[in-house]
């Protein structure tokens, strides 16, 4: 929705509230089992507990870069899709 507002073009067809809620549930369910079920997040935090400050900073920068590049890719894809639809 943010990308659609910024680009003033529709990326996805208009979805009903039920479709949006179903999609969110389908995304949240695997994440729950991966991170929260039986305290798995504690094991993950222990794994990274011995990191140095430099490693934390480097990994933090990589994660932020991944998020930014993902949004850039979404915008580029929306622009290309819009151009393809116009021609």
TORLOLO-732806 format. One record per residue (C-alpha): residue in one letter; x, y, z. Coordinates in steps of 0.05 Angstrom, whole numbers, padded with zeros to 5 digits, always signed. Layout:
AXYZ;...
***
This chain:
X+00000+00000+00000;X+00058+00048+00015;X+00090+00034-00052;X+00023+00043-00087;X+00013+00111-00053;X+00083+00134-00071;X+00079+00112-00143;X+00005+00128-00152;X-00006+00061-00186;X-00037-00005-00166;X+00013-00061-00155;X-00035-00113-00130;X-00109-00119-00145;X-00154-00092-00091;X-00161-00147-00039;X-00218-00157+00010;X-00205-00154+00085;X-00214-00230+00089;X-00160-00241+00036;X-00112-00193+00072;X-00125-00227+00139;X-00116-00296+00109;X-00050-00276+00077;X-00025-00246+00142;X-00044-00311+00177;X-00008-00353+00126;X+00055-00311+00136;X+00050-00309+00212;X+00039-00383+00223;X+00106-00408+00196;X+00141-00351+00232;X+00109-00371+00297;X+00134-00442+00291;X+00203-00420+00267;X+00215-00368+00322;X+00168-00376+00381;X+00146-00448+00387;X+00180-00482+00446;X+00224-00422+00459;X+00266-00427+00396;X+00281-00353+00398;X+00322-00365+00461;X+00367-00414+00424;X+00376-00363+00368;X+00395-00308+00416;X+00444-00354+00452;X+00476-00369+00385;X+00491-00296+00372;X+00505-00277+00445;X+00581-00282+00438;X+00586-00233+00380;X+00635-00176+00383;X+00610-00104+00373;X+00640-00103+00304;X+00603-00166+00283;X+00538-00138+00310;X+00548-00073+00272;X+00567-00109+00208;X+00507-00155+00211;X+00461-00097+00229;X+00485-00059+00168;X+00475-00120+00124;X+00404-00130+00150;X+00387-00056+00139;X+00417-00060+00069;X+00375-00121+00054;X+00311-00086+00076;X+00326-00023+00036;X+00345-00062-00026;X+00282-00104-00019;X+00239-00041-00020;X+00279-00013-00079;X+00267-00078-00116;X+00192-00073-00102;X+00190-00002-00129;X+00231-00020-00191;X+00186-00080-00204;X+00124-00036-00197;X+00152+00014-00247;X+00169-00040-00297;X+00101-00073-00288;X+00066-00007-00299;X+00106+00007-00362;X+00090-00063-00388;X+00016-00053-00375;X+00016+00013-00413;X+00047-00016-00475;
***
